[in-house]
Amino acid sequence: MRVTAERNWAGNHVFTADRVERPTTVEELRGIVTGNPRVRALGSRHSFNDLADSAGGVLIELGELDVPLDIDRDASIVWAPAGMRYGDLASTLQAEGLALHNLASLPHISLAGTVATGTHGSGIRNGSLATAVAGLELVTAAGEVLVLRRGDADFDGAVVSLGALGIVTRVALDVQPTFQIEQRVFVDLPMDVVETRLLEILGVGYSTSLFTRWSEPTIDQLWVKSEPGDDSVQGFGGTPSAVAMHPIAGVDARFTTDQLQSPGPWLDRLPHFKLEFTPSAGEEIQSEFFVDASDGPAAFAVVKGFADRIAPLLFVCEIRAIAADDLWLSGAYGRPTVAFHFTWQSREDEVREVLVDLEAALAEFGARPHWGKVFTAGAEQIRPLYPRFDAFLELRDRLDPEGRFRNDYTDRVIDGTAS
Ligand SMILES: Cc1cc2nc3c(=O)[nH]c(=O)nc-3n(C[C@H](O)[C@H](O)[C@H](O)COP(=O)(O)OP(=O)(O)OC[C@H]3O[C@@H](n4cnc5c(N)ncnc54)[C@H](O)[C@@H]3O)c2cc1C
């Protein structure tokens, strides 16, 4: 089947691969990989750029791949099919009395696609979703099935690896006993309080997000997801909301997860949107930049300085925290992180004009762009941001010497052989 004219979730990228294959067995998958010079796995298509494409090549969707889901209670891990969506895995685990440590804002993203880009939720003590990976099974460029486990030499380079090392067929994730979370929203926080106490605010509760449109003299909302009864939660000068809120002030809150301090299972509180709410396409694009948490307040001031240019193009900006990790290409590699996320209107040309200047201004903090979102930097700017970048290139070249999994994105952003 030709994929020409098929698009990503946001509709801002039209895939240029020749066709999509949907193997049902690992044997079939191995044949597709070795039989084609250019291949790449396609997840749930939620990235906002050409990362998942393979111009003139073959895209592989894994939704029909017959691989088992195994829960290993002794090891506290679940081996799950790579193409499974987080929401479906979360429901399965909850039925078994188990949980993941965190979720992203949207539960409809695939396991392998999410992990490949270092996708994260929030919480100063919570690593990205990729940090829960305990093992990977993948089909390499040579058609071999490679199993990597946490502690193996190449493991830290293979988890957040942009689909460049092979086609992941199963992912092992750490699990823990299920837990309850309650959610509170505070509105209209004084701007100066947020700027000066940013890290303290992001450290409250289990998972914390600030939302602003940068168009008001205050920060619009603070969402705190906490253990039930956590009395350290406070609003830092914001007013507790008496009604359920949408992250974008004024938008219908029907599809947001329950707030107003009503406790519920982790999977119904950690994402911002309900599992049963399935937006099939988006009228938005996103960008996100990661800085060392200690630079968070200064980076906040820089972003605030762009308010006049950002606000007219923006739906909402979200500020989150992520714990440091050891995954070579993770946005939080080696440093506790504050993430500045932008949900933009679908006006990509204008957004890119602002991004050129915003990225230049955030460069003083070594800001790393989210791999799956819109950014303008190329390999020259990206490579110095990751201390293990050269080790990743060595691993990639060892596993994929002929460049089977390379694409326009990796040429531009990783190898610097295209602009
Ligand atoms: C509405 C919305 C909300 C979002 N919220 C968040 C958020 O809260 N936090 C955050 O950090 N990000 C967020 N994102 C970004 C999103 O999580 C990432 O773009 C993620 O990579 C999407 O996963 P996917 O399955 O759609 O992957 P795709 O976009 O389909 O692919 C991404 C990459 O993964 C690779 N890949 C996919 N499957 C495999 C496989 N089986 N083997 C090897 N490589 C594979 C692809 O080749 C590609 O390189 C959001 C995106 C949207 C649209």
The ligand as an ORCA input file, in Angstrom:
! r2SCAN-3c Opt
* xyz 0 1
  C      -1.174     15.238     21.484
  C       0.246     14.867     21.780
  C       0.690     14.888     23.089
  C       2.021     14.570     23.383
  N       2.419     14.609     24.680
  C       3.712     14.382     24.988
  C       4.157     14.428     26.336
  O       3.371     14.593     27.279
  N       5.492     14.268     26.567
  C       6.387     14.072     25.576
  O       7.588     13.958     25.862
  N       5.987     13.960     24.280
  C       4.673     14.112     23.977
  N       4.257     14.011     22.674
  C       5.231     13.597     21.650
  C       5.186     12.103     21.440
  O       5.180     11.418     22.661
  C       6.423     11.627     20.672
  O       6.465     12.251     19.438
  C       6.449     10.096     20.496
  O       7.653      9.723     19.884
  C       5.292      9.592     19.687
  O       5.282      8.201     19.669
  P       4.722      7.448     18.381
  O       4.456      6.045     18.743
  O       3.622      8.213     17.770
  O       5.997      7.459     17.436
  P       6.169      7.944     15.936
  O       5.970      9.398     15.876
  O       5.341      7.107     15.042
  O       7.715      7.584     15.746
  C       8.686      8.216     16.532
  C      10.031      7.506     16.387
  O       9.942      6.218     16.985
  C      10.431      5.245     16.073
  N       9.725      4.000     16.334
  C       8.395      3.794     16.431
  N       8.147      2.492     16.643
  C       9.348      1.858     16.659
  C       9.750      0.515     16.798
  N       8.873     -0.461     16.976
  N      11.063      0.244     16.724
  C      11.981      1.213     16.536
  N      11.653      2.501     16.393
  C      10.350      2.826     16.465
  C      10.119      5.809     14.705
  O      10.921      5.224     13.704
  C      10.457      7.268     14.943
  O      11.844      7.426     14.834
  C       2.930     14.244     22.344
  C       2.462     14.182     21.025
  C       1.133     14.467     20.749
  C       0.641     14.382     19.341
*
